């Protein structure tokens, strides 16, 4: 789906390498578009590759350090910028980052539609459209159930949204209803239908007859206190087994492996895996911090959730959404985690109730539906009288 630099493409997707979620959404969309138009070229670009390399590394390092060690600071920044208008000095400054290289990338590829799964490139491209440098349709995919002004830009032609509550917020901000499409969050194909191989139980040394807890902290394995929680569970004699997905957090994986050696319950430690859909299908409860992609994957698989210490900002918005619809329980300390797990083991009706409540908000076909919108916009643009504007500096 990716093509070489300068190769013409039909749909150009800008993402960013902050965590894994934005790229997962981008790949899901690219796959769905290619299924509908096999002859189209769809390219995914990392927005951070269009900014100064030193600045890029500083941003990535700073982001991960703040998330790990200074969540209060992240909360302050998120709230301070949450309601800034698109014409604010801060937004105008952000819209200058990588602008020239981004414009050159668009000109070299001449796409019929541009999709952004990260807010910053959407702001830059909206600015380029406002100045008449390009007139290509711009689609923004908001990857959380969050209300932040960073996603809102005046020259976005369509917003792909995860839930109705986001659409209501954007309407209050003056976005025309005709620009809003509540498809759900685009997910990979394996979340559209049952997909697990029966041999998965044997492959991971798991038992079919035990309550299965799945623990996930995103691509970087940042679920708070996962080590302490596993240590507490390891001391209990419970009719359960646990799967810990640690992503690229190799140090955490090693510590959990050490715990598994003396655990009273079976504890399987996995690093970065690409069969999350399978693991969700065989699990009874998901312990997570409420990252956007993870929670909508769980919704697609009707997997009840236990939300623990979501990050300030977008993850807390996701958690409020889930609790409001009674598809998840949110707890704030380790003792509550253990108690809730024991309650769910002893009373299966808790999980059954959450799974049933997921029905109206579970949207497993979001990628297909979002691709329909993008393909239609691209074809309308291509078949119309509009041609790409060229700007010579």
N, C-alpha and C positions, 0 to 999 in steps of 0.2 A: 504494500500500500504506500510505502514511502518511495519517493523518486529522487533522482539526483538533482542537485541545485540547478536551477534554471530550466528544468523540464516543465513544459506546460502541464497544468493540471486542471481538472474540472471543479474540484472542491478542495480548498485549502483550509486546514484546521490548525489553529494556533492553541497550543497547550502550554504547560510549564511544569518543570521537574521539581515542584514542591510536593513531596510525598508521591504516592502512586495513584491517587484517585482521579486526578485530572486526566492523566494519560489513559487510564482504564476507560473513562467515558469517551475519550477521543477515539480509541481503538474500536470500541463498540459501535460508535457512529460510522466510522470508516468501513467496518465490515458490513453493516446494514446497508450503507449506500452502495457498496460494490455488489451486494446481492441483488439490488434493484436495477443497477446499471453496471453490468460486468465489464463493459468496455471503458468505463470512466477511470480516470486517474485521480486518486484521492491521496493527498499528502498531509502528513502530520509534522508540524514544526514546533520546536521548543522555543518559546518566546525569549527565554533567557540567553539563547545563542545569538541574539541580535543586540545584546548590550555588552558593555565593556567586560572582558573576561575576569578581571580582578573584581569588578563590581558584582558580577554574577556569583563568584565564589564567596565573596563577603556576604551577599544576601542569603545564599543557601546555608552557610555556616551559622550566620546570625539567627536565621529562622529556626534551625534545629536546636540551637542552644537556648533560645527563648522558650520554645515549646517544652523542652526538657526541664529547664531550671528556673524560668522566670515567667510563669503563666500569668501572674498578676500584671506584669508589664504588657504582655500581649493583650490582656483584657482592657487595660487602659487605652492602648493604641486603637483597638477595635472599636471601642465605644466612642473615642474622641473623633474618629473619622466616619462613624456610622451614618451620619445624616448630612455630610458635606454636599453642597450642590455641585453639579457637573462643571460649573464655571468658576469654582473656587480656585484660589491660588495653588493649593495643594494638588488638585486634580489637573490643573493646567501643567504643573511641573511633571506629574506622572505621565501625562500624555506626550511629553517630549522624549521620554526614555526609549531609545532604539528606533526612533521615528524614521530616520532616513534609511536605515538598513531594512526595516520592515517594508517601507515603500518600494525599495528596490526588489525585494523578494516577491512582492505582489506583482510588480510589472514584469518580472522575468517569467512568471508562471501564468499570468492572465486568467485567473480562476473565474468561474461563473458564479461562485458563492464562497464567502469566507465565514468560517465558524470559529468561535472562540469559546474554549472551555475554561478559561482563566480570565479574570476581570481586566488586568492591565492591558493586554493587547487589544481588547475590545475598546478601551478608552482611546488608545492611540489611533486605531483604525477609524473610530467615530470622528476623531479630529481630522484625519486625512479626508474623510468624506465631506466634512463641513467646509473644508477649504477647496473642494472641487478637484482634489488630486485623483480621486477614484470615485466610482459610483456603483461598485460591486455590492450586491446584497450582503448584509452583515447579520449573522445569527449568533446570539449569545446563549450559551447553555449554563444556567445557574446550577452549580453542583451541590447545593445544600438547601435545606428549608430555612434560609437565613434572609434577613432584611438588612442589607448593607448597600450604601449608596455607590460603593466602588463598582458594583455590577451595572449601574444605571447610566446610560449614555444616550445623548439625543439622536444619534444617527444609526441606532440599532434598528433593523427592520423586523426582527422577530426574536422573541425570548422563548427558549425551551425550558419549561419549569417542572419541578418535581412534584408539586402539590398545589391545590387550589389556594391555600393560605398565602403562598407567595404571589399568585396572580392578584389576589385582593389587595395586597400591600402595594404592588406596582401600579394598580389602578389608582390608588389613593395618591401616588406620586405623579400622576398625570400621564402614565403610559397608556396609549390607546388600547382598548380591549382587542382590537384586530391584530395587535402585535404579540399577543400572549397565547401560548400554546401549552396546556397542562398535559404533557405526555407521560410524566414520571421521569425518573432519571435513567438515561440510556445505560443499559447493562449488557454484558456479554451474552452470547447466544445460549450458553448453558443454563442461564437463569430463566429461560422461556419455558422449559419443560423438564421433566425428570431426567437425570443424566448419570446417576452414579452406577458404577460397576459393582455387582454383588461381591466381588473379590476384595473390595476395599477393607472389609472387616479383617480379613486374613493379612492383607498387605501391611496394615498398621497394628496388627496384634490386638484388635479390639473385640469386645463381646457384643453380640446383638441384643442380649437381654439386660444390659445395664443402662442406666440413665447416663447420657453422654453430654458433657459440658464442653463447649467450644469457646476458647479464649483467643481474642484477636485484638491487636493494638495498631492496626494499620500497617503500611509497607515498612515503616521503620520500627515496628514493635514497641510502640510507646504507651501501651496500656499501663497506667499508673499502678504501682504496687503488685504487679503480676507475680513477682517472685515471692512476696510475703503471702499472697493469697494461696499460691501453690503449696507453700510450706505449711500453711494452716490446714489445707485440705489433705495434705499427705499424712497428717497425724490422726485423721479421723477414719473410723471404720464405717464407711458409707457404701451403699449399693450403687456405685457410680464409677465412671471413668472420665478422664479429662484429656482434651487435645489442646495444646498450646501452640499457636502460630506466632512465631517471633519475627517474621519478615527478615530484614537485613540486620537485626540486632543480634549479632553473633555472640556477644558477651552474655546477654540474657539467656540465649539458648543453652550456653554451656552451664550456667548456674542452674537452670531448670533441669538439665540432664542430671546434674548432681543430686537434685532433690528427688528425681524419679527413682534413683537407686534405692532409697529407703522409704518410698511412699507406700502407704497402705492401700491406696487406690491406684489403678493403672493410670500412668501419666505419660502421654506420648508428646514429644517435643518436636515440632516441625519448624523449619526455617521459612524461607520464601517459597510458597507453593502456588501452582496455577490451577489447582482443582478445588478452590474454595466452594464452588457450587456443590460438589460431591460431599464435602465435609459438612456443609450446612444441611444437606438432605438427611444425613445419618445422625445429626445432633438433635438434642431436645431443648437446649437453652444456649444462647450466645451471650457471653460476657464481653463487653466492648465499651469503647469510650465515645461512640456516636459519630464517627466519621461518616460523611454523606454517602459515599459509595457503599460502605459496609452495611449501613442500616437499610438501604434500599435493596441490596442483595438479600438481606435477611427477610425483608418484607416479601420479596418475590418468591422465596422458598417457604414462607409462612413459619419462620423460625422465631419463637418468642425471644425477647431480649432483656438482659439485665445491664443497665447503663451505669457505669462507674466512673466518677470524676471526669466528665466531659470537659474538654478545653473551653475556656471562655470564648464567647463569640459564636461562631457558626455551629460548633458542636453542641453548645447549650441550647441553641435554637432548635437543632435536630432533636435533642432529648425532650424538650418541651412539647414538640409536635408528637413524638411517639407516646409520651405519657398521657397527653390529652386524648389520644385515640385509644388508650388502654391496651397498647400492643407491646409495652415495655414497662419495666419497673426501674426507677432510678434510686440509687443508694449512694451515700457519701462516705462511708467508712468500711473498713475491712470486715468488721464483725457483722455488719448488715449484709455484706456480700455472702458470707458463709450461711447466715440465717436464712436468707432468701433462697439459696440453693437447696438447703435442707427442706424448706417449706415446699419447694417445687417437686422434690423427690417424693415427699410424703403425701402431697395432694396434687395429682396430675390435672385436676380441673383448673388449676391456675394457668397452666400452660395451654390447655385446650381453649380457655376463654380468650387468651391473648391471640392465639392462632386464628380463631374465628373473627376477632375484631380486625384482623389484617385485611380481610377480603376487600372492603371498599377502597383501601388506599394502596393495595399491592398492584403494581403495574409492570408485570414482567415483559410486556411487549413494547416498552418505551423506546428502545433503540429503533425498532421498525417504524413506529409512528413518527418519531423525530426525523428519521431519514426521509420519510414521505414528504415532510414539509420542506426539508432542505433541497431535495431533488426537484420539487415543484418550483421553488424559488429560482433555482439555478436554470431550469429549462425556460421559465418565463423570461428571465434576464437574457438568456442566450437567443431566444426566438424573437425578442422585442427589437425595437429600433435602437436601444441603447448600446453603445460601444464603450469599452473602457477608456476613461479619460487618461491622457498622458500629460504629465507635468515635467517640464524641463526647468531645472533650477538655474 
